[in-house]
Amino acid sequence: MTGSLLFDAIVFLLGAIICVSIAKRLGLSSVLGYLIAGVLIGPYVLGFIGEEGEDILHFAEFGVVVMLFLIGLEIEPKNFWNMRKSIAGMGGLQVAGTMLLSYLFFILIDFDWKVALVISMAVALSSTAIAMQTIDEKGLMETTFGNSAFSILLFQDIIVIFMLGAIPLLSNTEVEAAADSHESTGNLLDGLPMGYQTLAIILSVVLIIGAGQYLIVPMLRRVAKTGVRELLFASALLIVFSISFLMEYVGLSPALGAFLGGVVLSSSEYKHELESNLEPFKNLLLGLFFIAVGASINFVVIAKIPLTIGGILLAIVLIKALILFITGKVFKLKLDQNLLLTFSLAQIGEFAFVLLSFAFQLNILDQEQMDIMLVITALTMSITPIISIINERFILPKIGTKESIKRPMDHIAKSQNVILVGFGHFGSTVGRFLRSHGIEATILDQDSNRVDVLRKMGFEVYYGDATRIDLLEAAGIAKAKILICAIDNPPITQEITKLVKEKYPHVELMIRAQNRNDAYELLNLGFENIYRESLDTSLALAKDVLSKLGFRKYTLIRQVQNFIKYDESSLRRLAMEPKGDDDYLFKVRKELEEQERLLEEDFKRGIVEYDIHWDSESIRKVLKNQQNNAKS
């Protein structure tokens, strides 16, 4: 290395751009590209990275923390609580099974029992960075495999806390262990009674939850009012840094704390702002992390004992794969999802570096054992993308994929003044009518099959999730005049419309409501242009029934318009009323009676002379006869 920060940055960026571009062109994952870049610029090939690669690795691990914070933002507290069984069940089985078999293996090859136990702890952990990056890159988060992998990884992030607490107990010198523990973990609660430590941990979690509601959200509101986007980015980083520091302070995993913070803020109005600000930062750090992992592979150690390294590497991957496959079977994953889980988590994870270094400082591992395990850890992480490619290209095609893979969002080539979200039976009718009058809309839909069919029919429809601010910005929301929300999912409708109303108040919102109750909720949120999907259709049917029974057409058209006018007024009056009690039902009854009275009065006012032009020939003859009879 030259010692120049700028030169180092050029090397990292150039290596990443070249290797990742080639990897993607060959249909490989970006993770593999980053790892190859690390190997090439590392100390054993081109030599651009020396011993400082380990420091870079530790710094870049913060990308995992940011990743878990962003994952937490996608999971509301209720959904997180619903996942508790899969987290404890799948995660517990995987960790316990892997530790047991790994321990027996290392005892079998004549490792000391303490060393075998520490290494088995490290082996039980998988790489959150590699697994979640791959899942996100391929759009697999919503699949059974994605949810299962996330549950296991989250359990591992929790159990690593107890592993770090258990390792000092294996040290030969208790005093030395305590001192080194304090130095290595930075846990300022060391030395306190266990009860106080537990209380501090509980208070820290409560503090994060309380701060999310009463400190962080108000702070973000104040920052947002400044209109300075850089401050929002700085605030997002401050949140993650602060939570991570607090978790380290009480001896917990920073990644776990970041995830918890994300869950707490998942229901806030700044969820999407935090995501859009942190996503590029996360990707940059993860890329740096993968490069550092590749650079950390010690080829000198491999050259000295290649058979030993290869044998242990193979055994670890097979043990992890076996336990993962059994875990998937126990929890009844389909074969394709189980294979994805097995091959994706069969590596040793980044927290193994922490555990192994900690054990080395406590003199549990000697230098040779440490070198071997660090190399094997880096190698397992490096071969994971290759194993996954083999699975995806040669194994899964033979058994068939049972779950659809979420496709990436489309690139939006051009934007229009009107954005139409949802192009089902409701939205497509709106879009066709607009297009017939020369008004083109930027059409977004999240049903990938529908998008493909509509494109074959000649519609320019883009696939993507309209709850994501980056997609809306790509669709031109900043310059759009109108956004039509025509989807049939009320919670998603509210999420989209609230997001647009907050970020782009100049955009006029026109919103589909499924029914009257849905309309009530939208009105109470402050929206005005609400269109109940069944109202016009039901009135059109009623109008045609009366027409066939002899009522005059224009009279019916006028009555339909009056009905809508009276019903909309009633809707707004009832929207603020508490629902479900007898008082509400009484008010509804009174509203219905009043509507019927008004419509009856309108009808009795008589026939307007020019209404006759809307009448059928038979009705005209009847009316003419009535007039003649009246004259005579």
C-alpha positions as CSV (number, residue, x, y, z in Angstrom):
1,M,0.0,0.0,0.0
2,T,1.1,3.6,-0.6
3,G,-0.4,4.9,2.6
4,S,-2.5,7.4,0.6
5,L,-6.2,7.3,1.4
6,L,-7.2,8.5,-2.0
7,F,-5.1,5.7,-3.7
8,D,-6.7,3.1,-1.4
9,A,-10.1,4.4,-2.3
10,I,-9.3,4.2,-6.0
11,V,-8.1,0.6,-5.6
12,F,-11.2,-0.5,-3.7
13,L,-13.6,1.2,-6.1
14,L,-11.9,0.1,-9.3
15,G,-11.6,-3.5,-8.1
16,A,-15.3,-3.5,-7.1
17,I,-16.5,-1.9,-10.4
18,I,-14.5,-4.3,-12.6
19,C,-15.1,-7.5,-10.7
20,V,-18.7,-7.0,-9.9
21,S,-19.5,-5.8,-13.5
22,I,-17.9,-9.0,-14.9
23,A,-19.7,-11.2,-12.3
24,K,-23.1,-9.7,-13.2
25,R,-22.4,-10.0,-16.9
26,L,-21.7,-13.7,-16.4
27,G,-24.9,-14.1,-14.4
28,L,-23.2,-14.4,-11.1
29,S,-24.0,-12.6,-7.8
30,S,-22.5,-9.3,-6.9
31,V,-21.2,-10.9,-3.6
32,L,-18.9,-13.2,-5.6
33,G,-17.6,-10.2,-7.6
34,Y,-16.7,-8.4,-4.4
35,L,-15.0,-11.4,-2.9
36,I,-12.9,-11.9,-6.1
37,A,-12.0,-8.2,-6.0
38,G,-10.8,-8.7,-2.5
39,V,-8.7,-11.7,-3.4
40,L,-7.1,-9.9,-6.3
41,I,-6.2,-6.7,-4.5
42,G,-5.2,-8.5,-1.3
43,P,-1.7,-9.1,0.1
44,Y,-1.2,-12.5,-1.7
45,V,-2.0,-11.5,-5.3
46,L,-1.5,-7.9,-6.3
47,G,-0.6,-6.7,-2.8
48,F,-2.6,-3.5,-2.7
49,I,-4.1,-4.4,0.7
50,G,-1.8,-5.4,3.5
51,E,-2.4,-6.0,7.2
52,E,-4.8,-3.1,7.4
53,G,-7.4,-5.4,5.6
54,E,-8.5,-6.7,9.0
55,D,-9.2,-3.2,10.3
56,I,-11.2,-2.5,7.1
57,L,-13.1,-5.8,7.8
58,H,-14.1,-4.7,11.3
59,F,-15.2,-1.3,10.1
60,A,-17.2,-2.7,7.2
61,E,-19.0,-5.0,9.5
62,F,-21.1,-2.0,10.3
63,G,-22.8,-2.6,7.0
64,V,-24.4,-5.7,8.6
65,V,-25.7,-3.4,11.4
66,V,-27.3,-1.0,8.9
67,M,-28.7,-4.0,7.0
68,L,-30.5,-5.3,10.0
69,F,-31.8,-1.9,10.9
70,L,-33.3,-1.6,7.4
71,I,-34.8,-5.1,7.7
72,G,-36.3,-4.1,11.0
73,L,-38.0,-1.2,9.3
74,E,-39.9,-3.6,7.1
75,I,-41.3,-5.6,10.0
76,E,-44.0,-4.1,12.2
77,P,-43.9,-5.1,15.9
78,K,-47.0,-7.3,15.5
79,N,-45.4,-9.3,12.7
80,F,-42.1,-9.6,14.6
81,W,-44.0,-11.1,17.6
82,N,-45.8,-13.5,15.2
83,M,-42.3,-14.8,14.1
84,R,-41.2,-15.8,17.6
85,K,-41.9,-19.5,17.1
86,S,-39.9,-19.7,13.9
87,I,-37.1,-17.7,15.3
88,A,-36.7,-19.8,18.4
89,G,-37.6,-23.1,16.8
90,M,-35.7,-23.0,13.5
91,G,-32.8,-20.9,14.9
92,G,-32.5,-23.0,18.1
93,L,-32.5,-26.3,16.2
94,Q,-29.9,-25.1,13.7
95,V,-27.5,-23.7,16.3
96,A,-27.8,-26.6,18.7
97,G,-27.5,-29.3,16.0
98,T,-24.5,-27.6,14.3
99,M,-22.7,-27.0,17.6
100,L,-23.2,-30.7,18.6
101,L,-21.9,-32.2,15.3
102,S,-19.1,-29.7,15.0
103,Y,-18.0,-30.3,18.6
104,L,-17.9,-34.0,18.0
105,F,-15.9,-33.6,14.7
106,F,-13.2,-31.4,16.3
107,I,-12.9,-33.8,19.3
108,L,-12.5,-36.6,16.8
109,I,-9.6,-34.8,15.1
110,D,-7.9,-34.4,18.4
111,F,-8.7,-30.8,19.3
112,D,-8.9,-29.9,23.0
113,W,-12.5,-29.9,24.3
114,K,-12.4,-26.1,25.1
115,V,-11.1,-25.3,21.6
116,A,-13.7,-27.6,20.1
117,L,-16.5,-25.9,22.0
118,V,-15.4,-22.4,21.0
119,I,-15.0,-23.4,17.4
120,S,-18.4,-25.1,17.3
121,M,-19.9,-21.9,18.5
122,A,-18.3,-20.0,15.7
123,V,-19.3,-22.7,13.1
124,A,-22.9,-22.5,14.2
125,L,-23.2,-18.9,13.0
126,S,-23.9,-18.0,9.4
127,S,-23.2,-14.9,7.5
128,T,-26.0,-12.4,7.7
129,A,-24.2,-10.1,5.3
130,I,-23.9,-12.7,2.5
131,A,-27.2,-14.5,3.0
132,M,-29.4,-11.3,3.3
133,Q,-27.6,-9.5,0.5
134,T,-28.2,-12.5,-1.8
135,I,-31.8,-12.8,-0.7
136,D,-32.4,-9.1,-1.3
137,E,-30.6,-9.1,-4.6
138,K,-32.7,-12.0,-5.9
139,G,-36.0,-10.8,-4.4
140,L,-36.5,-13.8,-2.2
141,M,-37.3,-12.1,1.1
142,E,-41.1,-12.8,0.8
143,T,-40.6,-16.6,0.1
144,T,-40.7,-19.3,2.7
145,F,-36.9,-19.6,2.3
146,G,-36.4,-15.9,2.9
147,N,-38.5,-15.9,6.0
148,S,-36.8,-19.0,7.3
149,A,-33.3,-17.8,6.7
150,F,-34.1,-14.5,8.4
151,S,-35.5,-16.3,11.4
152,I,-32.4,-18.4,11.8
153,L,-30.0,-15.5,11.3
154,L,-31.9,-13.4,13.8
155,F,-31.7,-16.2,16.4
156,Q,-27.9,-16.4,15.8
157,D,-27.6,-12.7,16.4
158,I,-29.3,-13.2,19.7
159,I,-27.4,-16.3,20.8
160,V,-24.0,-14.7,20.0
161,I,-24.5,-12.6,23.1
162,F,-24.6,-15.7,25.3
163,M,-21.7,-17.2,23.5
164,L,-19.5,-14.1,24.2
165,G,-20.6,-14.4,27.8
166,A,-19.7,-18.1,28.0
167,I,-16.2,-18.0,26.4
168,P,-14.5,-16.3,29.4
169,L,-15.6,-19.2,31.5
170,L,-13.4,-21.5,29.4
171,S,-10.3,-19.4,30.0
172,N,-7.6,-20.8,32.2
173,T,-7.1,-17.6,34.2
174,E,-10.2,-16.1,35.5
175,V,-8.7,-12.6,36.2
176,E,-7.1,-12.5,32.8
177,A,-10.4,-13.5,31.2
178,A,-12.3,-10.7,33.0
179,A,-9.7,-8.1,32.0
180,D,-9.5,-9.3,28.4
181,S,-13.3,-9.6,28.2
182,H,-13.6,-5.9,29.2
183,E,-11.0,-4.9,26.7
184,S,-12.3,-6.8,23.8
185,T,-16.0,-6.3,24.1
186,G,-16.1,-2.8,25.5
187,N,-18.9,-3.9,27.9
188,L,-18.8,-1.4,30.7
189,L,-21.2,-3.5,32.8
190,D,-18.5,-6.2,33.3
191,G,-18.0,-6.9,37.0
192,L,-21.5,-6.0,38.0
193,P,-23.7,-8.6,39.6
194,M,-25.7,-10.6,37.0
195,G,-29.0,-9.1,38.3
196,Y,-27.8,-5.6,37.6
197,Q,-26.6,-6.6,34.1
198,T,-29.9,-8.1,33.3
199,L,-31.7,-5.0,34.5
200,A,-29.5,-2.8,32.4
201,I,-30.2,-4.9,29.3
202,I,-33.9,-4.7,29.9
203,L,-33.8,-1.0,30.5
204,S,-31.7,-0.5,27.3
205,V,-34.4,-2.3,25.3
206,V,-37.1,-0.2,26.9
207,L,-35.1,2.9,26.2
208,I,-34.9,2.0,22.5
209,I,-38.6,1.5,22.3
210,G,-39.4,4.7,24.2
211,A,-36.8,6.7,22.3
212,G,-38.3,5.5,19.0
213,Q,-41.7,6.9,19.9
214,Y,-40.9,10.0,22.0
215,L,-37.4,11.1,20.9
216,I,-36.4,9.9,17.5
217,V,-39.7,10.6,15.6
218,P,-40.0,14.2,17.0
219,M,-36.4,14.7,16.1
220,L,-37.0,13.6,12.6
221,R,-40.0,15.9,12.3
222,R,-37.8,18.9,13.3
223,V,-35.1,17.8,10.9
224,A,-37.6,17.3,8.0
225,K,-38.9,20.9,8.5
226,T,-35.5,22.3,7.7
227,G,-35.8,20.8,4.2
228,V,-32.1,19.9,4.2
229,R,-31.8,16.4,2.9
230,E,-28.3,15.9,4.2
231,L,-29.6,16.4,7.7
232,L,-32.0,13.5,7.3
233,F,-29.1,11.3,6.2
234,A,-27.1,12.4,9.2
235,S,-30.0,11.7,11.4
236,A,-30.4,8.2,10.0
237,L,-26.8,7.5,10.7
238,L,-27.0,9.0,14.2
239,I,-29.9,6.7,15.0
240,V,-28.1,3.6,13.9
241,F,-24.8,4.6,15.6
242,S,-26.5,5.5,18.9
243,I,-28.4,2.2,19.1
244,S,-25.4,0.2,18.2
245,F,-23.3,2.0,20.9
246,L,-25.9,1.4,23.5
247,M,-26.1,-2.3,22.7
248,E,-22.3,-2.6,22.9
249,Y,-22.4,-0.7,26.2
250,V,-24.6,-3.4,27.8
251,G,-22.9,-6.3,26.1
252,L,-25.5,-7.0,23.4
253,S,-25.0,-7.4,19.7
254,P,-25.1,-4.0,17.8
255,A,-26.8,-5.8,14.9
256,L,-29.6,-7.0,17.2
257,G,-30.0,-3.6,18.6
258,A,-30.2,-2.0,15.2
259,F,-32.8,-4.5,14.2
260,L,-34.9,-3.8,17.2
261,G,-34.6,0.0,16.5
262,G,-35.8,-0.6,13.0
263,V,-38.8,-2.6,14.2
264,V,-39.7,0.2,16.6
265,L,-39.6,2.8,13.8
266,S,-41.3,0.6,11.2
267,S,-44.7,2.2,11.8
268,S,-43.4,5.8,11.8
269,E,-44.0,8.2,8.9
270,Y,-40.3,8.5,8.3
271,K,-39.8,4.8,7.6
272,H,-39.3,5.3,3.8
273,E,-37.1,8.4,4.3
274,L,-34.8,6.3,6.6
275,E,-34.7,3.5,4.0
276,S,-33.9,5.7,1.1
277,N,-31.1,7.5,3.0
278,L,-29.4,4.4,4.4
279,E,-29.8,2.0,1.5
280,P,-26.8,3.3,-0.5
281,F,-24.7,3.6,2.7
282,K,-25.5,0.0,3.5
283,N,-24.6,-1.3,0.1
284,L,-21.3,0.6,0.1
285,L,-20.3,-0.9,3.5
286,L,-21.4,-4.4,2.5
287,G,-19.4,-4.2,-0.7
288,L,-16.4,-3.1,1.4
289,F,-17.0,-5.9,3.8
290,F,-17.0,-8.6,1.1
291,I,-13.8,-7.1,-0.4
292,A,-12.2,-7.2,3.0
293,V,-13.2,-10.9,3.5
294,G,-11.7,-11.8,0.1
295,A,-8.5,-10.0,1.0
296,S,-8.3,-11.7,4.4
297,I,-7.9,-15.2,2.9
298,N,-4.3,-16.2,4.0
299,F,-3.0,-18.2,1.1
300,V,0.3,-18.8,3.0
301,V,-1.6,-20.9,5.6
302,I,-3.5,-22.7,2.9
303,A,-0.2,-23.6,1.1
304,K,1.3,-25.0,4.3
305,I,-1.5,-27.4,5.2
306,P,-3.8,-27.6,2.2
307,L,-5.2,-31.0,3.0
308,T,-6.0,-30.0,6.6
309,I,-7.7,-26.8,5.5
310,G,-9.6,-28.6,2.7
311,G,-10.7,-31.4,5.0
312,I,-12.0,-29.2,7.8
313,L,-13.6,-26.8,5.3
314,L,-15.5,-29.7,3.6
315,A,-16.6,-31.2,7.0
316,I,-17.9,-27.9,8.2
317,V,-19.9,-27.2,5.1
318,L,-21.4,-30.7,5.1
319,I,-22.3,-30.5,8.8
320,K,-24.0,-27.1,8.4
321,A,-25.8,-28.2,5.2
322,L,-27.0,-31.4,6.9
323,I,-28.4,-29.6,10.0
324,L,-30.0,-26.9,7.8
325,F,-31.6,-29.5,5.6
326,I,-32.9,-31.4,8.7
327,T,-34.2,-28.1,10.1
328,G,-36.1,-27.4,6.9
329,K,-37.6,-30.9,6.9
330,V,-38.7,-30.6,10.6
331,F,-40.4,-27.3,9.8
332,K,-41.9,-28.7,6.6
333,L,-40.2,-26.6,4.0
334,K,-40.8,-27.6,0.4
335,L,-37.8,-29.2,-1.2
336,D,-36.8,-26.2,-3.4
337,Q,-37.1,-23.8,-0.5
338,N,-35.2,-26.2,1.8
339,L,-32.3,-26.5,-0.7
340,L,-32.1,-22.7,-1.0
341,L,-31.9,-22.5,2.8
342,T,-29.3,-25.3,3.0
343,F,-26.9,-23.9,0.5
344,S,-27.4,-20.2,1.5
345,L,-26.5,-20.6,5.2
346,A,-23.8,-23.3,5.0
347,Q,-21.0,-20.8,5.6
348,I,-19.5,-19.5,8.8
349,G,-20.5,-15.9,9.5
350,E,-18.9,-12.6,10.3
351,F,-19.5,-12.9,14.0
352,A,-17.1,-15.9,14.0
353,F,-14.3,-13.4,13.6
354,V,-15.4,-11.7,16.9
355,L,-15.7,-15.0,18.7
356,L,-12.4,-16.5,17.5
357,S,-10.5,-13.3,18.2
358,F,-12.0,-13.1,21.7
359,A,-11.0,-16.7,22.4
360,F,-7.5,-16.1,21.1
361,Q,-7.1,-13.1,23.4
362,L,-8.2,-15.4,26.3
363,N,-5.5,-17.9,25.3
364,I,-8.1,-20.6,24.5
365,L,-7.0,-20.8,20.9
366,D,-3.3,-20.8,19.9
367,Q,-1.9,-19.0,16.9
368,E,-2.1,-21.9,14.5
369,Q,-5.7,-22.8,15.4
370,M,-6.6,-19.1,15.1
371,D,-5.0,-18.9,11.6
372,I,-6.7,-22.1,10.4
373,M,-10.1,-21.0,11.5
374,L,-9.9,-17.5,10.2
375,V,-8.9,-18.9,6.8
376,I,-11.7,-21.5,6.8
377,T,-14.2,-18.8,7.9
378,A,-13.2,-16.6,5.0
379,L,-13.2,-19.6,2.6
380,T,-16.7,-20.8,3.6
381,M,-18.0,-17.3,3.0
382,S,-16.2,-17.1,-0.4
383,I,-17.5,-20.4,-1.7
384,T,-21.1,-19.8,-0.7
385,P,-22.0,-17.8,-3.9
386,I,-20.5,-20.6,-6.0
387,I,-22.5,-23.3,-4.1
388,S,-25.6,-21.2,-4.6
389,I,-25.0,-21.0,-8.3
390,I,-24.6,-24.7,-8.6
391,N,-27.9,-25.2,-6.7
392,E,-29.8,-22.6,-8.8
393,R,-28.5,-23.7,-12.2
394,F,-28.1,-27.5,-11.9
395,I,-30.3,-28.7,-9.0
396,L,-33.3,-26.5,-8.7
397,P,-34.2,-26.7,-12.4
398,K,-34.5,-30.5,-12.1
399,I,-36.9,-30.4,-9.1
400,G,-38.7,-27.2,-10.1
401,T,-39.2,-24.1,-8.1
402,K,-42.5,-24.1,-6.2
403,E,-42.5,-20.5,-5.1
404,S,-42.3,-17.4,-7.4
405,I,-39.3,-15.2,-7.0
406,K,-39.9,-11.5,-6.6
407,R,-38.6,-9.7,-9.6
408,P,-36.6,-6.5,-9.3
409,M,-38.4,-3.2,-10.0
410,D,-38.5,-2.1,-13.6
411,H,-36.5,0.9,-14.8
412,I,-38.9,3.7,-15.7
413,A,-37.9,5.2,-18.9
414,K,-40.2,8.3,-18.9
415,S,-42.6,10.0,-16.6
416,Q,-46.0,11.6,-17.1
417,N,-48.2,14.2,-15.3
418,V,-50.4,11.4,-14.1
419,I,-49.2,8.3,-12.1
420,L,-51.6,5.4,-12.0
421,V,-50.9,2.9,-9.3
422,G,-52.7,-0.5,-9.8
423,F,-53.8,-1.7,-13.2
424,G,-56.4,-4.3,-12.4
425,H,-60.0,-4.2,-13.5
426,F,-60.5,-0.8,-11.8
427,G,-57.3,0.8,-12.8
428,S,-57.2,-0.5,-16.3
429,T,-60.6,1.1,-17.0
430,V,-59.4,4.4,-15.7
431,G,-56.2,4.1,-17.8
432,R,-57.9,3.1,-21.0
433,F,-60.4,6.0,-20.7
434,L,-57.5,8.5,-20.1
435,R,-55.5,7.1,-23.0
436,S,-58.5,7.4,-25.3
437,H,-58.5,11.1,-24.6
438,G,-54.8,11.5,-25.3
439,I,-53.7,11.4,-21.6
440,E,-50.8,9.0,-21.0
441,A,-50.1,7.9,-17.4
442,T,-47.1,6.3,-15.8
443,I,-48.6,3.0,-14.8
444,L,-47.2,1.0,-11.8
445,D,-48.3,-2.4,-10.7
446,Q,-46.9,-5.0,-8.3
447,D,-48.4,-8.1,-9.9
448,S,-45.6,-9.3,-12.1
449,N,-47.8,-11.7,-14.1
450,R,-50.3,-9.0,-14.8
451,V,-47.5,-6.6,-15.9
452,D,-46.2,-9.2,-18.4
453,V,-49.7,-9.8,-19.8
454,L,-50.5,-6.1,-20.1
455,R,-47.3,-5.4,-21.9
456,K,-48.2,-8.0,-24.5
457,M,-51.6,-6.2,-24.9
458,G,-49.7,-2.9,-25.7
459,F,-49.8,-1.2,-22.3
460,E,-46.6,0.4,-21.0
461,V,-46.8,-0.9,-17.4
462,Y,-43.9,-0.9,-14.9
463,Y,-43.4,-3.4,-12.2
464,G,-42.6,-2.1,-8.7
465,D,-43.8,-1.5,-5.2
466,A,-45.4,2.0,-5.0
467,T,-44.9,2.1,-1.2
468,R,-41.2,2.7,-2.0
469,I,-40.3,6.3,-2.3
470,D,-37.5,5.6,-4.7
471,L,-39.9,4.0,-7.2
472,L,-42.3,6.9,-7.0
473,E,-39.4,9.3,-7.5
474,A,-38.3,7.3,-10.5
475,A,-41.8,7.5,-11.8
476,G,-41.6,11.3,-11.6
477,I,-43.7,12.0,-8.6
478,A,-41.8,15.3,-8.0
479,K,-43.2,16.7,-11.3
480,A,-46.5,14.8,-11.4
481,K,-49.8,16.6,-11.0
482,I,-52.1,13.7,-10.1
483,L,-51.6,10.3,-8.6
484,I,-54.4,7.8,-9.0
485,C,-54.3,5.0,-6.4
486,A,-56.4,2.2,-7.9
487,I,-55.2,-0.9,-6.0
488,D,-57.6,-3.1,-4.0
489,N,-55.6,-3.3,-0.8
490,P,-56.8,-0.7,1.7
491,P,-53.7,-0.8,4.0
492,I,-51.3,-0.4,1.1
493,T,-53.5,2.3,-0.3
494,Q,-53.3,4.2,2.9
495,E,-49.5,3.7,3.1
496,I,-49.0,5.0,-0.5
497,T,-51.3,8.0,-0.1
498,K,-50.0,9.1,3.3
499,L,-46.4,8.9,1.9
500,V,-47.3,11.0,-1.1
501,K,-49.3,13.5,0.9
502,E,-46.4,14.0,3.3
503,K,-43.5,14.1,0.8
504,Y,-45.2,15.7,-2.2
505,P,-48.2,17.7,-1.0
506,H,-48.6,19.4,-4.4
507,V,-49.7,16.1,-6.0
508,E,-53.5,15.7,-6.1
509,L,-54.5,12.3,-4.9
510,M,-57.5,10.4,-6.4
511,I,-58.1,7.3,-4.4
512,R,-60.1,4.1,-4.9
513,A,-62.0,2.9,-1.9
514,Q,-63.3,-0.7,-1.7
515,N,-66.4,0.2,0.3
516,R,-68.0,2.6,2.7
517,N,-65.9,1.7,5.7
518,D,-62.7,2.1,3.6
519,A,-64.0,5.5,2.5
520,Y,-64.6,6.5,6.2
521,E,-60.9,5.7,7.0
522,L,-59.6,7.7,4.1
523,L,-61.8,10.7,4.9
524,N,-60.6,10.7,8.5
525,L,-57.0,10.7,7.2
526,G,-57.8,14.0,5.4
527,F,-58.2,12.8,1.8
528,E,-61.0,14.2,-0.3
529,N,-61.0,12.6,-3.8
530,I,-62.4,9.2,-2.9
531,Y,-64.1,6.9,-5.3
532,R,-66.1,3.9,-4.0
533,E,-65.6,1.1,-6.6
534,S,-69.1,-0.4,-6.2
535,L,-71.2,2.8,-6.0
536,D,-71.4,3.8,-9.7
537,T,-71.9,0.2,-10.8
538,S,-74.7,-0.6,-8.4
539,L,-76.5,2.7,-9.3
540,A,-76.1,1.9,-13.1
541,L,-77.8,-1.4,-12.5
542,A,-80.6,0.1,-10.5
543,K,-81.1,2.8,-13.1
544,D,-81.4,0.2,-15.9
545,V,-83.9,-1.8,-13.9
546,L,-86.1,1.2,-13.4
547,S,-85.7,2.1,-17.1
548,K,-87.0,-1.3,-18.1
549,L,-89.9,-0.8,-15.7
550,G,-91.0,2.3,-17.7
551,F,-89.2,5.2,-15.9
552,R,-87.8,8.0,-18.0
553,K,-84.1,7.8,-18.7
554,Y,-83.1,11.3,-18.1
555,T,-85.1,11.5,-14.9
556,L,-83.2,8.4,-13.8
557,I,-79.9,10.0,-14.7
558,R,-80.7,13.1,-12.7
559,Q,-81.9,10.9,-9.8
560,V,-78.6,8.9,-9.9
561,Q,-76.7,12.2,-9.7
562,N,-78.8,13.3,-6.8
563,F,-78.3,10.0,-5.0
564,I,-74.6,10.3,-5.3
565,K,-74.7,13.9,-4.1
566,Y,-76.8,13.1,-1.0
567,D,-74.9,9.9,-0.3
568,E,-71.5,11.7,-0.4
569,S,-72.8,14.3,2.0
570,S,-74.0,11.6,4.3
571,L,-70.7,9.8,4.0
572,R,-68.8,12.8,5.2
573,R,-71.1,13.4,8.1
574,L,-70.9,9.8,9.3
575,A,-67.2,9.4,8.8
576,M,-66.4,11.1,12.2
577,E,-69.0,9.1,14.1
578,P,-67.9,6.2,16.3
579,K,-68.8,3.0,14.6
580,G,-70.5,-0.1,15.9
581,D,-72.8,1.1,18.6
582,D,-76.6,1.7,18.6
583,D,-76.2,5.4,18.4
584,Y,-74.3,5.1,15.1
585,L,-76.9,2.7,13.7
586,F,-79.6,5.2,14.7
587,K,-77.8,8.0,12.9
588,V,-77.3,5.8,9.8
589,R,-81.0,5.1,9.8
590,K,-81.9,8.8,10.0
591,E,-79.4,9.5,7.1
592,L,-81.1,6.8,5.0
593,E,-84.5,8.2,5.7
594,E,-83.4,11.7,4.8
595,Q,-81.8,10.6,1.5
596,E,-85.0,8.7,0.5
597,R,-87.1,11.8,1.4
598,L,-85.0,14.1,-0.7
599,L,-85.0,11.7,-3.7
600,E,-88.7,11.3,-3.5
601,E,-89.2,15.1,-3.5
602,D,-86.9,15.4,-6.5
603,F,-88.9,12.8,-8.3
604,K,-92.2,14.4,-7.5
605,R,-91.2,17.8,-8.9
606,G,-92.3,16.6,-12.2
607,I,-90.9,15.9,-15.7
608,V,-88.7,18.5,-17.3
609,E,-89.8,19.2,-20.8
610,Y,-86.4,18.4,-22.5
611,D,-86.3,15.0,-20.7
612,I,-88.4,13.6,-23.6
613,H,-85.3,13.5,-25.8
614,W,-83.9,10.7,-23.6
615,D,-87.2,8.6,-23.8
616,S,-87.7,5.5,-25.9
617,E,-90.2,5.6,-28.8
618,S,-92.7,3.6,-26.8
619,I,-92.6,5.9,-23.8
620,R,-93.0,8.9,-26.2
621,K,-96.2,7.4,-27.6
622,V,-97.6,6.8,-24.1
623,L,-96.8,10.3,-23.0
624,K,-98.3,11.8,-26.2
625,N,-101.5,9.8,-25.7
626,Q,-101.6,11.0,-22.1
627,Q,-101.3,14.6,-23.2
628,N,-104.0,14.2,-25.9
629,N,-106.4,12.7,-23.4
630,A,-105.7,15.5,-21.0
631,K,-106.5,18.1,-23.6
632,S,-109.8,16.4,-24.6
